[in-house]
Amino acid sequence: MGSRLVELIIFAVVVGTVFVETSAQCMFLEDEYYGYHCYLEYVNATNVSDIVDLSGEHVGGRSNAHVETVLVSPTAILEVIPSNIFTTFLNLERFYCNANYLQRIDIPFCGPRMRSFQANLNSVEVLQDGAFRGCRSLEQLTIILSGLQRIEPNAFTGLTQLREIIIFGNPLQELNGHLFREQHQLELVRFDQGGLTTIHPGTFQCKELVVELDLSVNRLERIEAGTFTNLLRLRTLNLGTNNIQVIEEGAFANLPLLERLELVENQIAVLDSNLFGTTFQNLNYLGVGSNRLNAVDRQVFRRFPGLMSFFGAGNVCFSQNFDDIGSIENDVAPYLETCFINFDEL
C-alpha cells in the first residue's frame, strides 16, 4: 500500500512538470485510474471562500457532472481547499491535493459521493475538530509527510463510512482515546514512520473495527493495559521498530483473529505469558527479534497453539529465527533453555 501511494505522489509531481501552462485552469482528461478528471493547474487560494477558475474544455461531450476526480497539480498553491471545487463538481469521488502548501483542511461540503481524499507532502500541522464534517461518504483518508503534529478528538466526526486511514511520515506524538469511536467499518489504520510516543487506551475501541494496524517506526516506550483489547477483527498488529520497554499486563487481550504480532527492534527484556491475557488461537507469526530478551516464560507458548514462525534473532539469551514450526517442544524450546532458567530466577 505504501509503495503504491508514493508512486502516485511521484506521478503527480512529474505530470506537473510535463504539462505546459494553458489559459484554462482545468485540464480535463480520462484514464483508467482517475476516471474522468480535472487536472487543476496554476491556482492560488488562501481562503475556503476563494473562487478558483475551474473552466476548461470538456472531452467527448462530458460536463462538470461527469468529473470523478480532481487532481491538483504541484503548480498550484492552496493553503486551504476552496469550497467551489466541490460545489462545481457535485459528483466528485476523489480529491488529491499533493505538494500544494496546504496548511488547513476545513471541508463543510464535498458532495454525496466523495470516497477518497489525499493531502500528502503539505504543511497541515493540526487536523482540527470537524475537518471533514462535509464528507460523510469518505472511505479512504491519506495524509503522508505533511508535518501533522496534532489530531483533535473530533477530527473524524461524521466519517462513519471510513475504511482506511493512512497517516504516516508525520511528527505526530499522541493519539487520543476514542479517536475512532464513530468509525465502525475501519479495516486499515496506519500511523507508522512518525514520532508517536503516546497511545491512550481506548484509542482503537469501536466495535469490530481494524483488520490491520501499523504503528511501526515510532518512539513508543510503553504499551498500557487496554491499548489493544477487544479488537475482534484484528489480524495484523505491527509495533516493530519503536523503543518499547514495558508492556503492561492486559495490553493484548481478546484478539481472537490475530495472526501476526510484530515486536521486532524494541527494548523488551522479558517475555512474560501474563502480557497475553488470552489464548491466541490464530496467531501464526510472532516477531521479537532485535530486542534485549534475557528471560522467557516457558508458558508463553501455550498462548499460541498455532504458532508457525517465531523470529528472535538479535536477543541476549537466544538469537534464532524459527520458521515452519511443527512442535514448540522439539523445534523451539531446546534453544531457549537459558531464557527459561533466567525467567524462573526472576
Disulfide bonds with the S-S distance in Angstrom:
Cys26-Cys38 1.89
Cys110-Cys135 2.28
Cys317-Cys339 2.04
